[in-house]
Amino acid sequence: MSTLVLGRIKDISFYDLQISLAEGKTGTVKVYNISNRYKSMLEDVVKDNQPKDMPVLTGMFSIGQYLPCLIAKSSDADASQSSGTGLVKNKLELSANPRDVNKSVPMHQLNSRMLLYGAIDSIEDHGFTIDLGVPGLVGFLPNSETTEYVARCNFGRQLCLGGLVPVRLLDSAPSNGASSLLASSPAMGLSLGETRIVRLTCHPAKLMSADRAWPETVPCSFDCLTPGAWLRARVHRVVDRANSKRTSGSGAGCLIAQFQGSMLC
């Protein structure tokens, strides 16, 4: 089973992001594990053997920024054997690609309370198409919903192709996953029944609004939980260095570490 984690960027180079994780662990997001679009742009540069005017990681991310990731590979065993000391180095290879992080999220359970990270797949006249990594779904982020995020959370830097952005749905999908708000878009080259479009926002006030937490009374599929999700939960049992919790009628979870401050700005 794939493991998802919430990390915080501690260092940025041209080739990777260094991520701080819970329990003193660290991980690395390689440049090719940011998004499919960014990887495609890198491949074009290598193929043409010419530098292109493409964004670099140092201009796309910030120190201290939170990032949900999937653990792609653990190098603990290799590190301990190669060092000869028997000491395990808690270094993990991570992926921030939404197609890895959100691949298990069921489309029919998406709702406006969920916070997802998506990748900017294309820049249109009135906004951005967003690769959410959810099979059968693509997002559209209007320009009007990005202004405050760019100014307050992105240090004035414009959103760029291949970059990651936190979003919430402006529309909720019903239980059967079909509605006029989730409609196919022939104008974007999508065939009816293949892919659905949903409108998104990254406005800071909407991302952090009071209703962002998943209600305790609403059933929550485990597949819907992604790193950074807000849940209303009751303390079930207190143990050493952790709280055991129950939420939405589901099984107990364990909170080991708590990140302080906003994970957005």
C-alpha positions, -999 to +999 in steps of 0.1 A: +000+000+000+013+035-009+021+058+020+011+095+018+028+121+040+027+158+046+061+174+045+076+209+046+102+222+021+135+229+038+158+233+008+154+239-029+179+233-057+176+232-095+172+194-094+152+185-063+133+196-032+144+186+003+114+178+024+112+177+063+089+149+075+076+138+109+098+120+134+130+136+121+128+120+087+137+137+054+128+130+018+137+142-017+114+151-045+133+148-077+127+173-105+109+146-126+085+138-098+068+173-096+041+167-122+036+151-156+035+184-173+069+195-158+084+161-167+073+165-203+088+200-205+121+186-191+121+158-217+115+184-245+146+203-233+167+172-233+154+161-267+160+195-284+193+199-266+185+235-262+177+255-230+141+268-230+124+295-211+109+272-186+103+276-148+129+263-123+122+248-089+137+278-071+111+300-087+082+276-082+084+267-046+093+284-013+112+273+018+087+264+045+059+255+020+039+224+029+036+197+003+017+164+003+038+136-011+038+099-018+067+078-006+080+063-038+111+046-024+128+041+009+166+041+009+170+031+045+182-004+039+206+005+011+220+034+032+227+013+063+244-014+042+266+010+022+276+029+052+287-002+071+277+014+104+243-003+107+227+031+113+195+037+093+194+070+075+158+082+073+160+094+037+130+088+014+124+093-023+091+112-026+067+121-054+046+153-053+030+145-086-008+147-081-012+116-102+006+097-075-008+116-044-045+117-055-047+086-076-069+067-051-093+096-045-127+085-059-143+111-082-178+105-069-169+114-034-152+148-042-168+177-024-160+214-018-146+207+017-116+188+002-082+204-002-062+189-031-030+198-048-031+200-086-006+206-113-010+234-139-014+215-172-022+244-195-027+282-195-059+294-212-072+329-219-094+329-188-076+306-164-057+273-160-065+237-166-054+217-136-043+181-135-058+168-102-045+133-106-080+120-100-089+095-128-116+108-151-115+144-138-097+176-148-100+210-131-104+245-144-090+274-122-104+308-133-080+338-133-103+356-109-097+329-083-059+332-084-052+369-078-052+368-040-032+335-039-005+349-061-002+381-040-005+366-005+009+331-008+031+330-039+052+361-032+037+378-063+050+351-087+026+341-114+014+305-116+035+285-142+031+254-163+039+222-143+037+240-110+016+228-080-012+247-065-036+240-036-072+240-046-108+234-034-138+226-056-162+254-062-188+228-070-195+195-052-200+162-070-231+143-059-229+107-048-235+094-082-207+116-096-229+132-123-243+167-124-244+198-146-215+212-126-194+183-136-199+183-173-178+172-203-161+199-222-159+193-260-141+226-264-111+211-245-110+180-266-127+158-241-153+132-252-186+129-235-184+103-207-146+102-207-135+131-185-154+156-164-146+192-156-149+209-123-143+245-113-117+252-087-104+280-065-071+287-048-083+319-030-067+319+005-100+328+022-118+300+005-091+275+011-090+282+048-127+290+054-145+278+085-163+250+067-130+234+055-132+206+080-150+174+071-181+171+093-180+143+119-215+132+109-206+128+072-192+094+063-157+097+050-140+071+028-104+065+037-095+070+001-107+106+004-081+115+030-050+132+017-022+149+036-033+183+048-070+174+051-089+189+080-111+166+101-134+171+130-124+143+154-128+133+190-100+122+212-106+085+217-075+077+238-043+095+249-011+075+246+026+084+248+034+111+222+002+107+203-036+111+204-059+083+192-088+097+174-121+087+157-137+106+129-168+103+107-177+069+122-145+054+108-118+035+126-094+052+150-064+071+137-033+083+154-019+118+154+018+117+161+030+152+151+012+184+145+024+211+120+020+246+133+006+276+114-011+277+080-001+251+054-009+275+026+006+309+033 
